[in-house]
Amino acid sequence: MMPKPKNPPHRPDQSHATLSQQVGAQADRKLRARQAGTPGVWFGLGMMGLIGWSVAVPTLAGAALGLWLDQRYPSGRNWTLALLLGGMTVGCLNAWHWVAREDKAMQGKPGDGDAT
């Protein structure tokens, strides 16, 4: 019968390395936040406008296309309602994309379109 292998001794270097990496990352985020400053009122209004337009444009485009299809192929308002909901869904997904992108930028995580 083979002897049972002993557990390797705990190496404090490994836990300190991850702790120091976490502390370093947090310090980097704080430095970037100080350099960037706090976003002002105009930033918030701009972001609300961006999100609003990213929902409104596809919703209105879907409704307009639906009205056009309903005029060409009369069958009640089926196309209008379906494409209105489809446009709203696309717009909400688009807004979610923008909010997630800004959240990544604020957290300091490199994103798909960021140059950091």
C-alpha positions as CSV (number, residue, x, y, z in Angstrom):
1,M,0.0,0.0,0.0
2,M,1.3,3.4,-1.0
3,P,1.6,6.2,1.6
4,K,-1.0,8.8,1.4
5,P,0.4,12.1,0.0
6,K,0.5,15.0,2.4
7,N,-1.2,18.2,1.6
8,P,1.3,20.8,0.3
9,P,2.2,23.4,2.8
10,H,0.2,26.7,2.6
11,R,2.2,29.3,0.7
12,P,1.6,32.8,1.9
13,D,3.2,34.2,-1.2
14,Q,0.3,33.1,-3.4
15,S,-2.4,34.7,-1.2
16,H,-0.3,37.9,-0.8
17,A,0.1,38.1,-4.6
18,T,-3.6,38.1,-5.2
19,L,-4.2,40.5,-2.3
20,S,-1.5,42.9,-3.7
21,Q,-3.0,42.6,-7.1
22,Q,-6.4,43.5,-5.8
23,V,-5.0,46.5,-3.8
24,G,-3.1,47.6,-6.9
25,A,-6.2,47.4,-9.1
26,Q,-8.2,49.4,-6.6
27,A,-5.5,52.0,-6.3
28,D,-5.4,52.3,-10.2
29,R,-9.2,52.8,-10.2
30,K,-9.0,55.5,-7.6
31,L,-6.2,57.3,-9.5
32,R,-8.2,57.2,-12.8
33,A,-11.3,58.5,-11.0
34,R,-9.4,61.4,-9.5
35,Q,-7.8,62.3,-12.9
36,A,-11.2,62.0,-14.7
37,G,-13.1,64.0,-12.0
38,T,-16.7,63.5,-11.3
39,P,-19.1,63.5,-14.2
40,G,-21.1,66.7,-14.3
41,V,-24.7,67.4,-15.0
42,W,-24.1,67.6,-18.7
43,F,-22.7,64.1,-18.8
44,G,-25.8,62.8,-17.1
45,L,-28.1,64.7,-19.5
46,G,-26.1,63.5,-22.4
47,M,-26.3,59.9,-21.3
48,M,-30.1,60.2,-20.8
49,G,-30.4,61.7,-24.2
50,L,-28.3,58.9,-25.8
51,I,-30.3,56.2,-24.1
52,G,-33.6,57.9,-24.9
53,W,-32.7,58.2,-28.6
54,S,-31.4,54.7,-28.7
55,V,-34.9,53.5,-27.6
56,A,-37.0,56.1,-29.4
57,V,-35.5,55.8,-32.9
58,P,-36.0,52.0,-33.4
59,T,-39.4,52.2,-31.8
60,L,-40.6,54.9,-34.1
61,A,-39.0,53.3,-37.1
62,G,-40.8,50.1,-36.4
63,A,-44.1,51.8,-36.0
64,A,-43.6,53.8,-39.2
65,L,-42.7,50.6,-41.2
66,G,-45.7,48.8,-39.6
67,L,-48.0,51.6,-40.7
68,W,-46.6,51.5,-44.2
69,L,-47.1,47.7,-44.4
70,D,-50.6,48.0,-43.0
71,Q,-51.5,50.5,-45.7
72,R,-50.1,48.4,-48.4
73,Y,-51.4,45.1,-47.1
74,P,-54.6,45.8,-45.1
75,S,-55.1,43.4,-42.2
76,G,-55.9,45.6,-39.3
77,R,-53.0,47.0,-37.3
78,N,-51.1,43.7,-37.0
79,W,-47.9,45.0,-38.6
80,T,-47.9,48.3,-36.7
81,L,-48.2,46.6,-33.3
82,A,-45.7,43.8,-34.1
83,L,-43.1,46.1,-35.5
84,L,-43.7,48.7,-32.7
85,L,-42.9,46.0,-30.1
86,G,-40.0,44.7,-32.2
87,G,-38.5,48.2,-32.5
88,M,-39.0,48.8,-28.8
89,T,-37.2,45.5,-28.0
90,V,-34.3,46.4,-30.3
91,G,-34.1,49.9,-28.7
92,C,-34.1,48.5,-25.2
93,L,-31.3,46.1,-26.1
94,N,-29.4,48.9,-27.7
95,A,-29.8,51.0,-24.5
96,W,-28.7,48.1,-22.4
97,H,-25.5,47.9,-24.5
98,W,-24.7,51.6,-24.0
99,V,-25.3,51.4,-20.2
100,A,-23.1,48.3,-19.9
101,R,-20.4,50.0,-22.0
102,E,-20.4,53.1,-19.7
103,D,-20.4,50.9,-16.6
104,K,-17.3,49.1,-17.9
105,A,-15.7,52.5,-18.6
106,M,-16.5,53.7,-15.1
107,Q,-15.2,50.6,-13.5
108,G,-12.0,50.8,-15.5
109,K,-12.5,47.5,-17.3
110,P,-11.3,47.4,-20.9
111,G,-14.3,46.9,-23.1
112,D,-14.9,45.9,-26.8
113,G,-14.7,49.5,-28.0
114,D,-12.4,51.1,-25.4
115,A,-8.8,52.0,-26.1
116,T,-7.7,51.5,-22.5
